[in-house]
Amino acid sequence: MRHATVSIAVAALALSGAALFQAGPASAGDAPAAEWIKFFGGETMSSISSVAPTADGGLVAAGLSLPKGAQAEGYGSPYDVSLMKLGAGGAVEFASALISMNDSLNRDASVAVTSDGGYVVAGTVAEPKIDLKGLALGGDDAFVARLDPSGKTLWLKTYGGSDYDKASSVVEGPDGGFLLTGATRSREAGTGCGFDRLEFAPWAALLDSDGNLVGASCRGFGFDAKNAFSAWAPGRDAVFVAGDTGAGSATNVVAGTFGPGPQFKGFRRILGDGGSWNVTGVLGLGDGGLAAAGFRQDVLSDDSGKHRGFLAAFGPDLELLWQRQLEKWPVSYLFSLSGTKGGYVAAGAYVTAANLRDYVFDAFVVLADAEGNAYSELALSGSGADSATAAAELSGGGMAVAGYTESLDGDFSSRKGKVLPGDEGRRGAFVMRLPAPAPPGR
Protein backbone atom coordinates (compact mmCIF):
# COMPACT_ATOMS: atom_id res chain seq x y z
CA MET A 1 0.00 0.00 0.00
CA ARG A 2 1.11 3.54 -0.58
CA HIS A 3 2.88 5.21 2.35
CA ALA A 4 4.94 7.97 0.72
CA THR A 5 4.95 10.20 -2.31
CA VAL A 6 8.21 10.56 -4.23
CA SER A 7 9.15 12.11 -7.55
CA ILE A 8 10.25 8.88 -9.21
CA ALA A 9 9.85 5.48 -7.70
CA VAL A 10 12.13 5.60 -4.63
CA ALA A 11 11.61 6.49 -1.00
CA ALA A 12 14.14 6.36 1.83
CA LEU A 13 12.90 5.34 5.26
CA ALA A 14 14.98 6.42 8.24
CA LEU A 15 16.42 3.58 10.28
CA SER A 16 16.72 5.58 13.47
CA GLY A 17 14.49 4.54 16.35
CA ALA A 18 13.76 1.10 14.87
CA ALA A 19 16.73 -0.53 13.17
CA LEU A 20 16.01 -2.47 10.00
CA PHE A 21 18.12 -5.37 11.24
CA GLN A 22 18.70 -6.49 14.82
CA ALA A 23 22.20 -5.08 14.67
CA GLY A 24 22.83 -2.10 12.41
CA PRO A 25 23.70 1.59 12.13
CA ALA A 26 21.51 4.23 13.65
CA SER A 27 20.27 5.89 10.49
CA ALA A 28 20.34 6.10 6.73
CA GLY A 29 20.67 9.10 4.44
CA ASP A 30 18.28 10.28 1.79
CA ALA A 31 17.83 7.96 -1.16
CA PRO A 32 19.12 9.16 -4.53
CA ALA A 33 16.66 9.82 -7.32
CA ALA A 34 16.21 6.99 -9.80
CA GLU A 35 17.99 7.52 -13.10
CA TRP A 36 15.28 5.61 -14.96
CA ILE A 37 12.47 3.12 -14.43
CA LYS A 38 11.03 0.85 -17.12
CA PHE A 39 7.79 -1.14 -17.06
CA PHE A 40 7.11 -4.33 -19.00
CA GLY A 41 4.31 -6.83 -19.46
CA GLY A 42 2.76 -9.39 -21.75
CA GLU A 43 5.05 -10.63 -24.50
CA THR A 44 8.14 -8.74 -23.29
CA MET A 45 8.31 -9.65 -19.59
CA SER A 46 5.46 -10.14 -17.11
CA SER A 47 7.64 -10.86 -14.09
CA ILE A 48 11.36 -10.91 -13.25
CA SER A 49 12.97 -13.26 -10.77
CA SER A 50 16.71 -12.77 -11.41
CA VAL A 51 19.08 -10.10 -12.73
CA ALA A 52 22.82 -9.99 -13.40
CA PRO A 53 25.06 -7.06 -14.34
CA THR A 54 26.77 -7.00 -17.75
CA ALA A 55 30.16 -5.56 -18.67
CA ASP A 56 28.65 -2.67 -20.65
CA GLY A 57 26.96 -1.19 -17.59
CA GLY A 58 23.58 -2.74 -18.38
CA LEU A 59 21.91 -5.86 -17.07
CA VAL A 60 20.23 -9.08 -18.10
CA ALA A 61 16.96 -10.23 -16.52
CA ALA A 62 15.26 -13.63 -16.44
CA GLY A 63 11.55 -14.09 -15.84
CA LEU A 64 8.25 -14.94 -17.49
CA SER A 65 6.48 -13.61 -20.57
CA LEU A 66 3.22 -14.43 -22.32
CA PRO A 67 3.13 -15.92 -25.83
CA LYS A 68 1.61 -13.61 -28.44
CA GLY A 69 -2.15 -13.43 -28.03
CA ALA A 70 -2.20 -15.32 -24.71
CA GLN A 71 -4.03 -14.01 -21.67
CA ALA A 72 -2.80 -14.22 -18.08
CA GLU A 73 -5.24 -16.31 -16.07
CA GLY A 74 -3.31 -17.36 -12.98
CA TYR A 75 -1.32 -20.55 -12.53
CA GLY A 76 -2.77 -22.13 -15.66
CA SER A 77 -1.42 -19.37 -17.88
CA PRO A 78 0.86 -20.51 -20.71
CA TYR A 79 3.92 -18.52 -19.67
CA ASP A 80 7.31 -18.72 -21.37
CA VAL A 81 10.60 -18.48 -19.51
CA SER A 82 12.33 -15.50 -21.11
CA LEU A 83 15.54 -13.50 -21.06
CA MET A 84 15.80 -9.73 -21.58
CA LYS A 85 18.91 -7.56 -21.99
CA LEU A 86 18.86 -3.87 -21.08
CA GLY A 87 21.56 -1.34 -21.90
CA ALA A 88 22.98 1.14 -19.41
CA GLY A 89 20.24 3.62 -20.36
CA GLY A 90 17.40 1.11 -19.96
CA ALA A 91 16.80 0.39 -23.66
CA VAL A 92 15.80 -3.19 -24.48
CA GLU A 93 18.53 -4.73 -26.64
CA PHE A 94 16.86 -8.10 -26.98
CA ALA A 95 14.06 -10.14 -25.41
CA SER A 96 13.95 -13.89 -26.08
CA ALA A 97 11.37 -16.50 -25.10
CA LEU A 98 13.36 -19.66 -24.30
CA ILE A 99 10.84 -22.37 -23.45
CA SER A 100 7.19 -22.78 -22.44
CA MET A 101 6.85 -23.61 -18.77
CA ASN A 102 3.41 -25.11 -19.50
CA ASP A 103 1.53 -25.36 -16.20
CA SER A 104 4.49 -25.67 -13.81
CA LEU A 105 3.83 -23.95 -10.48
CA ASN A 106 7.50 -23.08 -10.06
CA ARG A 107 7.81 -19.62 -11.57
CA ASP A 108 11.40 -18.74 -10.79
CA ALA A 109 14.24 -18.51 -13.31
CA SER A 110 17.91 -17.89 -12.58
CA VAL A 111 20.40 -16.10 -14.85
CA ALA A 112 24.16 -15.64 -14.70
CA VAL A 113 26.64 -13.97 -17.06
CA THR A 114 29.28 -16.36 -18.40
CA SER A 115 33.00 -15.71 -18.76
CA ASP A 116 32.66 -15.06 -22.52
CA GLY A 117 29.96 -12.41 -22.03
CA GLY A 118 27.08 -14.76 -22.78
CA TYR A 119 24.36 -16.00 -20.45
CA VAL A 120 23.16 -19.16 -18.75
CA VAL A 121 19.56 -19.53 -17.57
CA ALA A 122 17.97 -22.22 -15.41
CA GLY A 123 14.32 -22.89 -14.56
CA THR A 124 11.59 -25.51 -14.35
CA VAL A 125 9.07 -26.69 -16.92
CA ALA A 126 6.12 -29.06 -16.66
CA GLU A 127 6.37 -32.15 -18.90
CA PRO A 128 8.03 -30.51 -21.93
CA LYS A 129 5.89 -31.10 -25.02
CA ILE A 130 8.68 -30.51 -27.55
CA ASP A 131 11.81 -32.47 -28.36
CA LEU A 132 14.57 -30.68 -26.48
CA LYS A 133 17.11 -33.45 -27.10
CA GLY A 134 17.76 -33.51 -23.38
CA LEU A 135 17.40 -36.01 -20.58
CA ALA A 136 13.85 -35.29 -19.48
CA LEU A 137 11.71 -38.33 -18.71
CA GLY A 138 8.48 -36.75 -17.42
CA GLY A 139 6.94 -34.76 -14.60
CA ASP A 140 8.35 -31.31 -13.92
CA ASP A 141 11.92 -31.06 -15.17
CA ALA A 142 14.81 -28.67 -14.75
CA PHE A 143 16.23 -26.94 -17.80
CA VAL A 144 19.38 -25.00 -18.59
CA ALA A 145 19.82 -22.71 -21.60
CA ARG A 146 23.12 -21.29 -22.85
CA LEU A 147 23.04 -18.08 -24.90
CA ASP A 148 25.71 -16.01 -26.66
CA PRO A 149 26.17 -12.26 -25.94
CA SER A 150 23.59 -11.34 -28.62
CA GLY A 151 20.90 -13.50 -27.02
CA LYS A 152 21.08 -16.36 -29.52
CA THR A 153 20.37 -19.74 -27.91
CA LEU A 154 23.37 -22.05 -28.28
CA TRP A 155 21.74 -25.02 -26.55
CA LEU A 156 18.83 -25.78 -24.25
CA LYS A 157 18.51 -29.08 -22.39
CA THR A 158 16.27 -30.55 -19.73
CA TYR A 159 17.26 -32.72 -16.81
CA GLY A 160 15.40 -34.95 -14.40
CA GLY A 161 13.52 -38.18 -13.90
CA SER A 162 9.96 -39.47 -13.81
CA ASP A 163 8.88 -37.38 -10.81
CA TYR A 164 9.24 -33.69 -9.89
CA ASP A 165 12.62 -32.04 -10.56
CA LYS A 166 13.14 -28.35 -9.83
CA ALA A 167 15.98 -25.98 -10.73
CA SER A 168 16.77 -23.15 -8.33
CA SER A 169 20.09 -21.79 -9.59
CA VAL A 170 22.92 -22.29 -12.06
CA VAL A 171 26.49 -20.97 -11.92
CA GLU A 172 29.49 -21.30 -14.22
CA GLY A 173 32.42 -23.21 -12.80
CA PRO A 174 36.14 -22.46 -13.12
CA ASP A 175 36.50 -25.06 -15.90
CA GLY A 176 33.77 -23.58 -18.10
CA GLY A 177 31.16 -26.13 -17.07
CA PHE A 178 28.04 -25.42 -15.02
CA LEU A 179 26.60 -26.39 -11.66
CA LEU A 180 22.82 -26.77 -11.56
CA THR A 181 21.14 -27.08 -8.16
CA GLY A 182 17.57 -27.65 -7.11
CA ALA A 183 15.42 -30.38 -5.60
CA THR A 184 14.14 -33.73 -6.85
CA ARG A 185 11.78 -36.57 -6.02
CA SER A 186 12.99 -38.70 -8.94
CA ARG A 187 15.18 -41.77 -8.53
CA GLU A 188 16.61 -42.29 -12.01
CA ALA A 189 20.26 -41.93 -12.99
CA GLY A 190 19.63 -38.46 -14.40
CA THR A 191 19.22 -37.14 -10.88
CA GLY A 192 21.86 -39.18 -9.05
CA CYS A 193 19.26 -40.35 -6.54
CA GLY A 194 18.91 -44.09 -6.24
CA PHE A 195 17.18 -44.47 -2.88
CA ASP A 196 13.47 -44.86 -2.21
CA ARG A 197 11.72 -41.89 -0.63
CA LEU A 198 8.62 -39.77 -0.90
CA GLU A 199 10.16 -36.45 0.07
CA PHE A 200 12.18 -33.92 -1.91
CA ALA A 201 15.96 -34.08 -1.70
CA PRO A 202 18.57 -31.40 -2.47
CA TRP A 203 19.99 -32.10 -5.92
CA ALA A 204 23.09 -30.99 -7.80
CA ALA A 205 24.00 -31.72 -11.42
CA LEU A 206 27.39 -31.02 -12.95
CA LEU A 207 27.28 -30.11 -16.67
CA ASP A 208 30.06 -29.63 -19.20
CA SER A 209 30.29 -26.52 -21.39
CA ASP A 210 27.84 -28.05 -23.90
CA GLY A 211 25.23 -28.88 -21.27
CA ASN A 212 25.96 -32.61 -21.18
CA LEU A 213 25.37 -34.24 -17.82
CA VAL A 214 28.73 -35.14 -16.24
CA GLY A 215 27.40 -36.28 -12.90
CA ALA A 216 24.56 -35.77 -10.46
CA SER A 217 23.97 -36.42 -6.80
CA CYS A 218 21.33 -35.79 -4.17
CA ARG A 219 21.25 -35.90 -0.41
CA GLY A 220 18.30 -37.41 1.42
CA PHE A 221 17.41 -36.19 4.90
CA GLY A 222 14.31 -38.26 5.57
CA PHE A 223 12.20 -35.13 5.14
CA ASP A 224 11.42 -32.57 2.46
CA ALA A 225 14.08 -30.23 1.09
CA LYS A 226 12.35 -28.19 -1.57
CA ASN A 227 14.89 -25.44 -2.21
CA ALA A 228 18.57 -25.55 -3.08
CA PHE A 229 21.01 -22.89 -4.24
CA SER A 230 24.68 -22.93 -5.17
CA ALA A 231 27.66 -20.61 -5.36
CA TRP A 232 31.32 -21.02 -6.26
CA ALA A 233 33.48 -19.86 -3.36
CA PRO A 234 37.02 -18.82 -4.41
CA GLY A 235 39.70 -21.32 -3.53
CA ARG A 236 37.45 -24.22 -2.67
CA ASP A 237 34.87 -26.63 -4.01
CA ALA A 238 31.40 -25.38 -4.82
CA VAL A 239 29.10 -24.65 -1.91
CA PHE A 240 25.66 -26.20 -1.85
CA VAL A 241 22.84 -24.85 0.29
CA ALA A 242 19.37 -26.27 0.85
CA GLY A 243 16.38 -24.68 2.54
CA ASP A 244 13.02 -26.04 3.70
CA THR A 245 14.72 -29.07 5.19
CA GLY A 246 12.46 -30.34 7.93
CA ALA A 247 9.27 -32.09 8.85
CA GLY A 248 6.11 -30.12 9.57
CA SER A 249 6.51 -26.49 10.55
CA ALA A 250 10.03 -26.75 12.01
CA THR A 251 12.63 -26.53 9.23
CA ASN A 252 16.38 -26.00 9.11
CA VAL A 253 18.93 -24.76 6.59
CA VAL A 254 21.79 -27.08 5.74
CA ALA A 255 24.94 -26.46 3.72
CA GLY A 256 27.90 -28.40 2.48
CA THR A 257 30.57 -28.73 -0.15
CA PHE A 258 30.94 -31.37 -2.79
CA GLY A 259 33.76 -32.66 -4.91
CA PRO A 260 34.08 -34.42 -8.29
CA GLY A 261 31.12 -36.41 -9.45
CA PRO A 262 29.59 -34.41 -7.81
CA GLN A 263 29.52 -36.10 -4.41
CA PHE A 264 28.26 -34.32 -1.35
CA LYS A 265 30.60 -34.01 1.61
CA GLY A 266 30.73 -32.05 4.81
CA PHE A 267 26.97 -31.51 5.15
CA ARG A 268 25.86 -29.73 8.31
CA ARG A 269 23.02 -27.63 9.65
CA ILE A 270 23.86 -23.94 9.52
CA LEU A 271 20.58 -22.31 10.59
CA GLY A 272 17.59 -23.56 12.54
CA ASP A 273 16.59 -23.09 16.15
CA GLY A 274 12.85 -23.51 15.85
CA GLY A 275 10.47 -22.06 13.33
CA SER A 276 10.69 -22.39 9.56
CA TRP A 277 13.77 -21.28 7.61
CA ASN A 278 13.91 -20.67 3.85
CA VAL A 279 17.01 -19.76 1.83
CA THR A 280 16.37 -17.74 -1.33
CA GLY A 281 19.91 -16.82 -2.37
CA VAL A 282 23.56 -17.53 -1.62
CA LEU A 283 26.87 -15.86 -2.40
CA GLY A 284 30.41 -17.27 -2.30
CA LEU A 285 32.81 -15.12 -0.29
CA GLY A 286 36.47 -14.38 -1.00
CA ASP A 287 37.70 -16.27 2.05
CA GLY A 288 35.94 -19.46 0.98
CA GLY A 289 32.91 -18.76 3.14
CA LEU A 290 29.27 -18.26 2.27
CA ALA A 291 26.58 -15.60 2.67
CA ALA A 292 22.87 -16.43 2.56
CA ALA A 293 19.57 -14.53 2.48
CA GLY A 294 15.99 -15.64 2.95
CA PHE A 295 13.20 -15.54 5.50
CA ARG A 296 12.15 -17.41 8.59
CA GLN A 297 8.85 -17.94 10.34
CA ASP A 298 8.62 -18.06 14.11
CA VAL A 299 6.15 -20.76 15.11
CA LEU A 300 3.87 -19.48 17.85
CA SER A 301 1.77 -21.41 20.33
CA ASP A 302 -1.30 -21.17 18.09
CA ASP A 303 0.68 -22.58 15.12
CA SER A 304 0.71 -19.18 13.48
CA GLY A 305 3.79 -17.09 12.87
CA LYS A 306 5.29 -14.08 11.18
CA HIS A 307 7.90 -14.19 8.46
CA ARG A 308 11.09 -12.16 8.87
CA GLY A 309 13.83 -11.64 6.31
CA PHE A 310 17.39 -12.45 7.31
CA LEU A 311 21.01 -12.19 6.18
CA ALA A 312 23.75 -14.49 7.45
CA ALA A 313 27.43 -15.17 6.77
CA PHE A 314 29.49 -18.30 7.35
CA GLY A 315 33.22 -19.01 7.42
CA PRO A 316 35.22 -21.55 5.36
CA ASP A 317 34.11 -24.37 7.67
CA LEU A 318 30.48 -23.18 7.46
CA GLU A 319 30.63 -21.77 10.97
CA LEU A 320 28.14 -18.96 11.61
CA LEU A 321 29.88 -15.57 11.63
CA TRP A 322 26.83 -13.36 12.01
CA GLN A 323 23.10 -13.27 11.43
CA ARG A 324 20.85 -10.24 10.94
CA GLN A 325 17.06 -10.37 11.04
CA LEU A 326 14.66 -7.74 9.69
CA GLU A 327 12.77 -6.15 12.56
CA LYS A 328 11.25 -3.02 11.01
CA TRP A 329 7.95 -4.55 9.84
CA PRO A 330 5.63 -7.28 11.15
CA VAL A 331 6.18 -9.36 7.99
CA SER A 332 9.12 -9.28 5.58
CA TYR A 333 10.83 -11.47 3.01
CA LEU A 334 14.20 -11.36 1.24
CA PHE A 335 14.08 -12.92 -2.23
CA SER A 336 17.60 -12.33 -3.57
CA LEU A 337 21.17 -11.64 -2.51
CA SER A 338 24.03 -10.07 -4.45
CA GLY A 339 27.46 -8.74 -3.56
CA THR A 340 28.55 -5.10 -3.76
CA LYS A 341 31.91 -3.38 -3.33
CA GLY A 342 30.96 -2.55 0.24
CA GLY A 343 28.96 -5.62 1.23
CA TYR A 344 25.55 -6.84 0.09
CA VAL A 345 22.31 -5.82 -1.59
CA ALA A 346 19.11 -7.80 -0.99
CA ALA A 347 15.64 -7.35 -2.47
CA GLY A 348 12.31 -8.31 -0.97
CA ALA A 349 8.83 -7.36 0.16
CA TYR A 350 7.22 -6.33 3.43
CA VAL A 351 3.79 -5.88 4.97
CA THR A 352 3.05 -2.96 7.28
CA ALA A 353 0.94 -3.33 10.42
CA ALA A 354 -1.89 -1.47 8.67
CA ASN A 355 -1.89 -3.98 5.80
CA LEU A 356 -1.67 -7.22 7.78
CA ARG A 357 -5.34 -8.04 7.34
CA ASP A 358 -5.19 -7.92 3.53
CA TYR A 359 -1.52 -9.00 3.38
CA VAL A 360 -0.70 -6.48 0.64
CA PHE A 361 3.02 -6.32 -0.08
CA ASP A 362 5.27 -3.34 -0.70
CA ALA A 363 8.73 -3.63 -2.26
CA PHE A 364 12.07 -2.75 -0.73
CA VAL A 365 15.81 -3.09 -1.25
CA VAL A 366 18.35 -2.98 1.55
CA LEU A 367 22.07 -2.32 1.31
CA ALA A 368 24.28 -3.73 4.07
CA ASP A 369 27.99 -3.52 4.84
CA ALA A 370 30.33 -6.52 5.02
CA GLU A 371 29.08 -7.32 8.53
CA GLY A 372 25.43 -7.30 7.47
CA ASN A 373 24.63 -3.92 9.04
CA ALA A 374 22.03 -2.02 7.01
CA TYR A 375 23.03 1.49 5.92
CA SER A 376 20.37 2.30 3.31
CA GLU A 377 16.85 1.14 2.52
CA LEU A 378 14.83 1.90 -0.59
CA ALA A 379 11.06 1.37 -0.54
CA LEU A 380 8.52 1.24 -3.38
CA SER A 381 4.77 1.19 -2.89
CA GLY A 382 1.39 1.72 -4.51
CA SER A 383 -2.19 0.68 -3.87
CA GLY A 384 -1.63 -2.82 -5.30
CA ALA A 385 0.76 -5.64 -4.48
CA ASP A 386 4.40 -4.74 -5.18
CA SER A 387 7.60 -6.73 -4.66
CA ALA A 388 11.31 -6.35 -5.40
CA THR A 389 12.57 -9.77 -6.46
CA ALA A 390 16.14 -9.02 -7.60
CA ALA A 391 18.85 -6.38 -7.21
CA ALA A 392 22.47 -6.09 -8.31
CA GLU A 393 25.31 -3.59 -8.39
CA LEU A 394 26.08 -2.58 -11.98
CA SER A 395 29.53 -2.62 -13.54
CA GLY A 396 29.28 1.03 -14.57
CA GLY A 397 28.26 2.13 -11.08
CA GLY A 398 24.82 2.36 -9.57
CA MET A 399 22.34 -0.37 -8.83
CA ALA A 400 19.57 -2.21 -10.68
CA VAL A 401 16.35 -3.19 -8.91
CA ALA A 402 13.70 -5.42 -10.51
CA GLY A 403 10.41 -6.91 -9.45
CA TYR A 404 6.70 -6.79 -10.13
CA THR A 405 3.87 -4.38 -9.46
CA GLU A 406 0.09 -4.32 -9.71
CA SER A 407 -0.04 -0.60 -8.94
CA LEU A 408 -0.71 2.38 -11.19
CA ASP A 409 -0.27 4.99 -8.49
CA GLY A 410 2.07 6.02 -5.72
CA ASP A 411 5.68 5.21 -6.58
CA PHE A 412 4.42 3.41 -9.73
CA SER A 413 2.26 6.25 -11.08
CA SER A 414 4.47 6.56 -14.17
CA ARG A 415 3.25 3.08 -15.17
CA LYS A 416 -0.22 4.47 -15.83
CA GLY A 417 -0.89 4.78 -19.53
CA LYS A 418 1.92 2.33 -20.37
CA VAL A 419 -0.09 -0.86 -19.96
CA LEU A 420 -2.41 -2.31 -22.58
CA PRO A 421 -6.17 -1.80 -22.24
CA GLY A 422 -7.59 -4.51 -20.02
CA ASP A 423 -4.24 -5.12 -18.27
CA GLU A 424 -4.58 -2.28 -15.77
CA GLY A 425 -5.20 -4.57 -12.81
CA ARG A 426 -2.66 -7.18 -13.83
CA ARG A 427 0.85 -7.71 -12.63
CA GLY A 428 3.74 -6.32 -14.67
CA ALA A 429 7.50 -6.26 -14.34
CA PHE A 430 9.66 -3.24 -13.58
CA VAL A 431 13.38 -2.50 -13.73
CA MET A 432 14.97 0.64 -12.36
CA ARG A 433 18.46 2.06 -12.11
CA LEU A 434 19.62 4.33 -9.33
CA PRO A 435 22.89 5.51 -7.83
CA ALA A 436 23.99 3.26 -4.96
CA PRO A 437 24.55 5.09 -1.67
CA ALA A 438 28.11 4.64 -0.41
CA PRO A 439 28.61 2.69 2.83
CA PRO A 440 29.34 4.84 5.91
CA GLY A 441 32.92 6.06 6.02
CA ARG A 442 33.44 5.82 2.24
Number of C-alpha atoms within 10 A of each C-alpha: 22 16 14 15 16 13 12 17 23 23 23 18 17 19 20 12 9 14 20 26 23 16 17 19 18 15 18 19 15 14 19 14 15 19 15 15 20 17 22 20 21 24 19 24 27 25 27 30 23 26 30 23 23 23 12 13 17 24 26 23 27 29 28 30 30 22 17 9 7 13 13 17 9 9 13 11 16 19 28 23 27 25 29 20 24 21 15 21 12 17 11 16 13 15 19 19 21 19 20 22 24 20 17 20 13 16 19 20 26 23 25 24 23 19 11 9 14 18 25 24 27 28 28 30 27 20 19 20 11 8 9 14 10 17 18 22 18 18 18 29 29 27 28 26 20 23 20 16 14 12 18 14 17 14 16 20 21 25 25 30 25 19 16 20 29 31 31 24 28 27 24 21 19 10 8 14 17 24 23 28 30 30 29 33 27 28 18 15 13 21 25 23 22 13 12 10 16 11 17 26 28 29 32 31 26 22 20 16 14 15 21 16 19 15 19 23 22 25 21 19 15 14 17 23 29 23 27 31 29 27 25 24 19 14 12 15 16 21 24 26 29 27 26 25 28 19 15 11 16 17 24 24 23 22 22 20 22 18 12 11 14 19 16 20 13 10 15 15 15 18 20 17 12 14 19 25 27 30 27 22 25 27 22 22 19 12 13 19 23 28 25 22 27 27 23 26 22 18 16 10 7 6 9 10 15 15 24 22 28 25 26 20 24 20 15 16 13 22 14 16 13 14 20 20 20 23 17 17 16 16 23 28 29 31 24 26 25 23 21 17 10 15 16 24 27 29 29 27 25 28 22 18 11 11 15 13 9 8 15 19 27 26 26 27 23 21 26 23 21 15 18 23 24 28 24 27 26 20 23 28 29 25 19 20 20 27 28 31 26 26 32 25 24 23 16 13 14 17 24 25 24 28 28 23 29 21 25 19 17 22 23 25 16 17 21 13 10 14 17 10 8 7 15 16 13 16 20 25 26 23 23 19 26 21 16 19 18 15 18 12 4 6
